[in-house]
Amino acid sequence: MERISLSPSIMCGDLVNLEKSMNEIEGAGFKCLHIDLIDGSFSPSMPLGLETIKRMREVTDLAFDLHIMARDNEFFINEVLKMGVQSVTFHYETALHLDRYVNLIKKAGAKCGIALNPATDFKTLKWLLPQLDLVCLMLINPGFATDQNEMAISYGLEKVKALQLFIKERGAGSDIQVDGRVSLDWLPQLVAAGANNLVLGSKSLFRPGFEIGESKEEILACLKGSEGVYDVS
């Protein structure tokens, strides 16, 4: 049975009222929260810091899907693992010791993913793929979600399809996460292409004028119309 994971991106929520946003997300039935941790150097944005994420961990039971966008991966990996997160993804582009970071995460009992910038070739993960729970394909340049002029890449669907084939050829079971401008009209196409982990942001879940619950119902309606989608959590 095909299972589609939905991860609301808290960066697109109400940053002034984080606890309220998290309660609304949990109240709408979501199980997981996608959290971007950006150092301000890898990408010119710093929406949430370590201390804020630590406080968030104290007030919600949502699973935390951490997406680290930083140059010092080992430092941030160790810090978030102390908090009790369920999944950690770091970027290939800034990782000198990929195997070491993967092992750190897996030994802590968390799921591990590697994120790829839009133009990065996923074939660089050939040897690591069997160890990865997910591969995150960025559909915009990371950290620019609040820049409305930042458009989704034109080759997103083609890349998802090619990655799905690559995963099958390698005999791996990695999920394909897509992140950035994942809009309502694009959802069915991304799922049909092979994506099964969707990061929901300002183009789907956090749309102005819509409650979280309303947007979730629209998302589910879109997914139910996609061939091969049997279960959504």
N, C-alpha and C positions, 0 to 999 in steps of 0.2 A: 504493500500500500504506500503510495507516494505521500510524503508528509512535508508540508511547507511550513517553515519556521518564520515567524514574524517578529522583528525586533524594532520597536519604536526607538528612534534616536532622540535622546533627551536633550541634545544640543538644540533641537528645533522646538522644544517645549518652552515653558515660561521660566526663564533663568532667574527671575526675581522671586518666583514661588515654586522652587523645585519640588518641595514635598507635596504641594498641591497637585502639580503635574504628575508626579509618580503615583499618587493616590488615584487620580483619574485614569491613568494607564492601567493600574492594577484592577480598578473597579470595572474597567471595560473587558476584563478577562484575559489580558495579556500576561504571559509568564516570564518574559525576558525584557531587559532594557539594554539598548546599545549605547555605550558611553564612549565618546571620543576624548582621549587624553592627548592633548597637543602641547608641545614644549615651546612653541613660538618661534622656533628656529627651523624645524623641518617644514613648517607651514606657518604663515603669518596670522595665527589665531590662537587664543588661549581661553576658550570658554569655561573650562572646568579644571581645577587643580586637584592635587592629591588630597588635600585636607577636605575639600568639598566632597569629593567622592567617598572619602572615609565616613563623613557624616551621613551621606546618602545611604551608605551600607547599613548604618545603624537604625534607619527609620523605615526600611522596606524589606520585604521578603522576596522581591523580584530577583530572578537570576541576572547577574551582571555579565554582559558581553563587552569586554574592554577592547577598544581599538586604539592601540598606541601609535601615535605619529610623532616620533622623537628621534633624536640622533643618539642618545645614550639609552639604548634599548634595555640593557641588563639592569640598570638602576630602576627604571620604571617597572619592568617585569617583576623584580623582587618586591617593590613597594606595593603593587596591586595584589600580588599573591598573598601578602600579609593580611589583606582585608577580607579574604574569603570570596574571591570572584569565581565564576563558573567557567569562563572562557576568556582567553587572552590572544589577541591578534597583534602582530607587529609587522612593520614594513620591511620587505626584502631590500629596498633601496638603501637603507641605512644600517643593515645588519652585516657585520663582518664575520660573526660566528653563529651562523644560523642553527647548526646542530646543537650547539650549547644552549641557545635560547629555547629551542624546542624541548630539549631534555629538562631544563629548569621548570618549564610550565607543566609538562606531563608528570614529572615526579611529584609535583604539588597536587596532583589530582584534578587539574583543570583541563579543559579542552584547549587545543592549540590551533591557531590559524596563522597564515601569512597573507598579508595584503599586498596587492600589486597596483602601482600607479597605472593610469590608462595606457601608456605606451610601453610598459614593461612586458616582455614576453614570458608567459607562464611556463615555458619549457625549461626555464632556469630552475624550476622546482622538481625536475625529473627524479632526482635521487631522494628527495625529502618527502615526496608526495605520500608514500605509504604511512608516514608518521603524522600526517596532518588531518585534523578533523574537518577543517574547512580551508578553502582558498577564497579570499575576499577580492573581488574585482572592483576597483574604483571606476565609476562611470563618469566622474568629474575629477578634477585635480583635488587631492585631499586637503581638507581644511577650508575650502572656499564655498561651503554650502550657503553661507549668508550673502554671498555675492550673486545677486540675481542675474548678472550678465554672464555668469559661468554656465555654459551649456553642457548638456550631456554629450559624451563622445558619439560620433556617428557610427562607429564600428562595434558598439557595445554588444548587440545581439550576436554578431558574427564571432566575437571573442568568447562569449558564453558557450555557444555551440561547439566551438573548437576545444575549449577547456573540458567540456563534458566528454567529448570523444577521447581526449588525452587521458583523462582520469580512468576511463574504461579500459583503454589500451594498456595502462600501467597496472591494472588490477587493483586500483585503490578505491576507497569508499568515501573520499572527501566530499563534503558538501560544497556547493558553490554559492557564496554570498555575494550579493550585488549591493552597492552602496553609492548613492549620489543621484539625485533627480529621478528616483524611482516613482514615477507618476502613475495615476490610476489607469490611464490608457496604455501605459507601457507594461504594466504588471502581467497581463496574460501572455504577452510576447516573450517576456523574460523567463517566465515559468516554462513556456513551451520550448524555449531554447535550452533549458536545463538548469536554470537557477532554482534552488530550493531553500534559500535563506535570504529573506528580503529585509533590508534596512529601510524603515519607513520614516520619512521626513516631511518637509514642508509641501511636497507635491502630492502627498497621499493622506497621511494621518493628521498632520498639524496644519490644516488649511484654515486660513482666516474665515471666521463666521460659522465654522462647523465644530460641534462637540466631538470629543474623541470617540465616543460610542457611535455617533452618526457616521464618521469617517470609516470606522472599523467595518460597519455593515456594508458600506460601499466597496471596501477592499475585498471583503469576503464574497460579495456578489460578482466582482470582477474575476476572482480566482475560480469560483464555481463554474464559470463559463469557459475555463481553460481545459483543454483535453488532457487527461492524465492526472488531474488533481483530485485526490480522493479524501484527503484529510488536511485540515488546517488547524494549527495550534497557536 
